[in-house]
Amino acid sequence: MTTRPIALVTGGSRGLGRNAALQLATRGFDLIVTYRQGAADAQTLVSELQVRGATAVALPLDLGDSNGFAAFADALRTALRTHWQRETFDALLNNAGSGVHASFAETTEAQFDEMLRVHLKGSFFLTQALLPLIADGGRILNVSSGLARFSLPGYAAYAVMKGGVEVLTRYLALELGPRRITVNTVAPGAIETDFGGGAVRDNAQLNALIAGQTALGRVGRPDDIGPVMAALLSDGLGWVNGQRIEASGGIHL
C-alpha cells in the first residue's frame, strides 16, 4: 500500500490542470486525472507523471453532465481499490471548465446554461458525489478567476459562475470543518493557454494590453499557477481555509 497522498485533478489533460498534476507529482502525490475529449493527451500526461515517480490513472468525466457523477464515483472507487488498495483519496482540484466570450446583451440562454452546468452545478454536485471518497483531513481546491473581482466586457456569464464558486468554497469550508477538510479557491488572472480559444496566448494585442495592466508586466503562464495549486493542496498550507487566493501577477490593483 502506497504512503503517497492521492490527488484527483479534473480537466487534467491540458492547460492549468495538466501543470498542476505535474507539480503535484513533483511534491510526492499520486494522481487521478480526468478528461472529457482529450483521451490521448490524458494518457500522455499519465506517462509523464509515471516518469516523475507517481502512480497515475486517467478517467473520463463530463463535468457538464451531473447525471454521470454517480457512475464516475463508482469508477473512481474501483481505480482506488485497483491501483492503491484504498477507499479514499486526499485532495480534489475542481479545475475542469470552459469559457465563453459574449457581451451581456448577446449572451444566449444556451451559453449561460453551459456555464452554469460546468462551473457551478458541476463543481457543486461532483464534490457532493465524491465526499464519501475524500479522506478526513483532506484538501479541496476550487478554481475561480480574476474576473470575479474585476470586470471586463464579454465575460458576464463566466464570471457570474466563478463568483458562485467562491461563495460555495466558503460554505464547503464551514460544513466540512468537522472532518478537517480544508476548502479554498485559487483565482488565476489571464494565462497563456488554449482556454477560450487561446486568445490571451495568440492575440498579441490582447496579450500586451493585459500585460500593461499587470504589476509584474506580463501575462501569466501555466508554470505560474500550477505551483500555487499544488501548494494549496499540500500539508504546508493546511491552516489556510475558506480563502480566495488570487494568482494574477497583480492585475488591476
N, C-alpha and C positions, 0 to 999 in steps of 0.2 A: 504494500500500500504506500502510495506516494505521500510525502510530507509537504510537497509543494502546494501552495494555495491555487485554486482554480478560479479563473475569471471567464465570464460569458460576455462577449462583445457583439452586440447586434450591428448589422451593417459593417462587418469586419473585413469584407473582401476588397475595400477600396478606401481612399481618402483618409479622413481622420481616424476612422475605426481601425483601418489597417495599421496606421502608425502607432496607435495606442496599443494594439495587440503585440507589435514588435517590442515596444517599450516595456510592456508588462512581462514579456518573456525574459527580457534582459534583467528585470527585477526578481526573477525567480518564480513567476507564475506559469502554470499550465493554462491552456486556452481552449475555449469553445467559441468559434466564430460563426456568425450566421450570414447568409447571403440570400438575395431574392432572385436575381438572374445570373449573377457572376459566379457560377459554379467553378469554372476553370480558374478564375482569379483567386477564389477561396482556397482551392487545392494548392495553388502555387504558394499562397500565404502559409498554409499548413506546413508545406515543405520547408519554408524559410524559418518558421517557428521551431520545427524539429531540429534544424541545424543549430539553433540557439539553445538547444537542450531541453526544450519544452515538449511535453506530450500535447498534441493538438488535434482537434476534430472540427470539421465544418458541417453545419446543419442548415437546411433550407428553412426560411421563415419569411412570410409576407406580413409585415407589421401593419399593413392596412386592412388585414382580414382577421378580425378578432375571433371569428368562428374557428380559426385554425389553432388558437393558442393552447387549447387543451391537448390536442394531438402533438403540438410542439413540446409541451411539458412532458408528455409521455416519451417522446423521442429523446429528450434531454435526460430524463431519468434512466433510460436504457443506456445512453452513452456514458453516464457517470458510473453505472454499475459495470459496464463492459471494460472501460479503459482505466478506471480509477478504483473500482470496488468501493465506491462511496455512494451515499444517498443525497449529498448536498454539495453545493459549490459556494464559493466565498465572496465573489464580487460580481456585480452586474453593472455593465455600462450600456445604458439605453442611448445608443448612438444613431441607429438607422434613421434615415429620413430623406426627404426630397424637398425641393424648393419650387416656388412659383414667383414669377415677376409680372405683376399686373397692377395698374392703378386701382384705387378703391372703386372708382366708378365703373371700371371694366372687368372687375373680378367676377367670375361666374360662380354660380352655386356649386357646380361640379368641382371647380378648383378649390373652393372653400371646404367642401366636404372631404376632398382628398387630403388637404392639410389637417383637418380635424381627425380623420381616421388614422393617419400615420403618426402625427406628432403628439396629439393629446390623448385621444381614445386608445391608441396603440400602446403608448407608454403606460397609461393608467392600468389597462386590463392585462397587458403582458406581465407587468410587475406583480399584479394581483395573482395571476396564474402561477407565477414562479415562487411566490412567497414560501410555500412549504419546502422548496428545494434550496432556499438560501440559508446558509448556516447562521446560527446565532453569533453575534459579534461580527457579522459581515459588513459589506460596503455596497451601496447603490450610488451610482453617479448618473444623473440625467444631463442631457445636452440641450442648452438653450442657445441664445445668440445675442451679440451686442445689440441687435435690432430690437430687443425687448427693452433696452434702456434708452437708446436714441432712435430717431425716426428718419427714414429715407423713403422717398416716394417709390411706390411699386411693391412694397413688402408687407402691406397691412395684414393679409390673411396669414402669412407665415409667422409674422411677429406676434400676432394675437395668440396663436397656439403656443409659441415659446413662452409668452407671459403666463399662460396657463400651466405650463410645465414647471415654471419657477414657483408658483403657488402650490402645486402638487408636491414639490420637493419638501416644502416646509411641513405640510400635513403628514407626509410619509415619515419625516424625521421625528415628529412628535409621536405618531402612533406606533412606530417601530422601535422607539426608545427602550421599552421594556425588554426587547430582545437584543439590545445593544447593537442594533444595525444602524449605521450612520447613513444619511442620505444628503447629498449635496448636488449643486448644479454647477457645471462649467459653461461659461458663455464665451465662445470664441468670437473674435472680430472677423473681418474679411480675410479669407485664407485662399491661397493659390492651390485650388484643387479643381476637379471636374464638376463640383457641385454647381447646380444651376446652369449647366451647360458650359462651365469653365470660364464664365465671363471675367471674373476677377483675375484669373491666371492669364487669359488670352487677349483681353482688351487692354491695350497699352494705355489708352486714355483713362479708362476707369481705374486701372491699377495706380497710375500716377496721381489721380485725384484722391484716392483713399490714402495713399502714402503721404500726401501733403497734409492730411487731416490727422495724422498719427504721430504721437510724440517721438517715437523711435524712428520715424522717417521711412518706413517701408510697409508693405503688406505682409501679413503673416504667412507662414509656411506650415505644412503638417508637422515638421520637426519642432515647431514652437508649441504645438498643442498636445501631441501625444505624451510627452513627459509630464505635463500638468495633469492630464487624465490619469496616468499611471500613478502619480504621487498621491492623488486624492483617493485612489483605490487601495493604497498600501497602508501599512500599520502606522507609519510615521506621522500621518495626519489624522489619526483616529479621534482626536478631540475636536476636530472641525466638523460641525454638524448643522444641517439646515441652512447652509450658506450658499450664496451665489458668488462664484469666483469668475471674474471676467479676465480672459486672456486675449487681449487685443492690442498690445503694444502701446496702449494709452491713446485710443481714438476718441475724439470729441470730448476732451477733458474740460 
